Amino acid sequence: MSPKSPGYRPILLLLLACASATPVGVGAAEWPDGRKIAVTLTFDLDADTLWWDDPDSMQGNPSSLSQGRYGPTVAVPKILALLERHGIRATFFVPSWVAGQYPETLRAIASAGHEIGAHGVKHVAPVTLSAAAEQAEFAESVRVLEAITGKRPRGYRAPSWALSDITLELAVDAGFTYSSNLMDSDVPYVHDSPPGLVELPVSWILDDAPYFWFDEASWDKKIHSAAEVRAIWQEEFVAAYESGGYFDLTMHPQIIGRPARVRMLDELVDWMSDFDGVWFATCAEVANHVRSIEAR
């Protein structure tokens, strides 16, 4: 997801319209082993797709496109090393075009024990597609990711979080068990419609793009320092921890992977780990736990 993406401004209104359940909180006592908070570190590996002038032609400014290549070739190895140091498994949402272009990167992620979720084909927002095109994207995404990693993806994050009014139904039809797209809750919940689909809520404040994305079109958007973002995320974490909640960080290797930002993330994970009862988990693990609670 990216502020540069088409239809960015109306996305929040669309997300509210797509909400299909009254969120019910998951209390601290309901996390496994009495843990006080669930933390998911998620990475949207969009690579080149964010800098194409047009997804069909896949052409763009060579310098801009190089920012995308930085993600799978330079940033992901740093991130994998960081996660290994901390003994944490994360979730990577990957467009299937990126998976096919950088298969060794995908295999490295999977072999390290991390989850790989679906993120479209060429990072095209579902809201811009016909129903048939959306259905085809789900099929292509599942086929490619499963062929490369040997595992069928269970989670879906829409490019730009820009769902259509049928996206979640199509996701369930395609075999997905959880979505990470909506902003209508602080904690995970199970949808009433489509029934059984777990939602792992997201938020712009817990996304790296609003702080670090450089607007090449206008040049008027501030790039925040890593220290500023760390302070914001720490503030959010403490509030979530005190309420026995959920902390879902959305990051992009091509953005968070810069040296000072990776160092900040490393320090942030160290700092969170010092709190008692923090459950670092993949999105699938959190979704499975929420579903088990619902089934009681």
C-alpha positions, 0 to 999 in steps of 0.5 A, a space after each residue: 500500500 502506498 500514498 502514491 497509489 491511485 485512489 489513495 484519498 478515498 481509501 479510508 471511506 472505502 474501508 469503512 464501507 467494507 467493514 462487515 462485523 461489529 469488532 469484538 475485543 480480544 482481552 489480555 487473558 485471551 492471548 496464549 499463555 496469558 500474554 498481554 499483547 500480540 505483535 505482528 511485524 509485517 512487510 509488504 514486499 512491493 519491489 518495482 511495482 510501486 514505481 511503474 508508470 503503468 502496471 501493464 507496460 512495467 516501465 518507469 524512470 530507471 532511478 525510481 525503479 531502482 528504489 523497488 529493487 532495493 527491497 528484495 535485493 538489499 533490504 530483505 537480507 537485512 530484515 531477515 538477519 534482524 528477525 533471526 537475531 530476535 528469534 521472531 517470525 514475521 509475515 511478508 505480503 508479496 505481489 505474485 509478480 514480485 515473487 516470480 521476479 525474485 524467487 530466491 528472495 521468496 525462498 529465503 524468506 520461506 526457508 527462514 520460517 516466515 509466513 508469506 501472504 498474498 498481495 495481488 499480482 502487480 500491486 493493482 488496487 482491487 477497487 479498480 478491477 472488474 469482478 472477473 479480474 479480481 477473481 483471476 488475480 486471486 487465482 494467479 497470486 495463489 498459484 505463483 506463491 504456492 509454486 515458489 514456496 511450496 505453501 498455499 498462502 492463507 492471508 490476504 492484504 490488498 494493494 493499497 488496502 483498497 478493497 472492492 465490495 466483493 474482495 473479502 468474499 472472493 478471498 474466502 472463495 480462494 481459500 484465504 482464512 484471514 484479511 489484514 485490510 480494515 481500520 475499524 478496530 484496535 484488535 482482531 475480530 471475526 467477520 459476520 460476512 463473509 462468515 469466519 474470515 478473521 480480520 487483523 486490523 491495520 492503521 496508517 499510524 503503524 505504517 512506515 510509508 506515511 512517514 518515510 515516503 518521498 513524494 516525487 511529484 510535489 517535493 513538499 512531503 516531509 521525510 521523518 527521521 527514524 527517531 521521530 517514527 520510533 517515538 510514535 510507534 513506542 507511544 502506540 505500543 504502550 497504549 496497546 499493551 496497557 489495554 491487552 491489545 494488538 500491535 500490527 506494524 506494516 512496513 515495506 522493505 524498500 522503505 524500512 530497509 535503509 540503514 538508520 531505519 533498520 537500526 531503529 526497528 532493531 532497537 524498537 524490537 529490543 525495547 518491546 521485548 523488555 515488556 513482560 508478556 509480549 507475543 511476537 507471532 505471524 499473522 496466521 498464528 494470530 488469526 488461528 488463535 482468534 478463530 479458536 476463541 470464536 469457536 468456543 
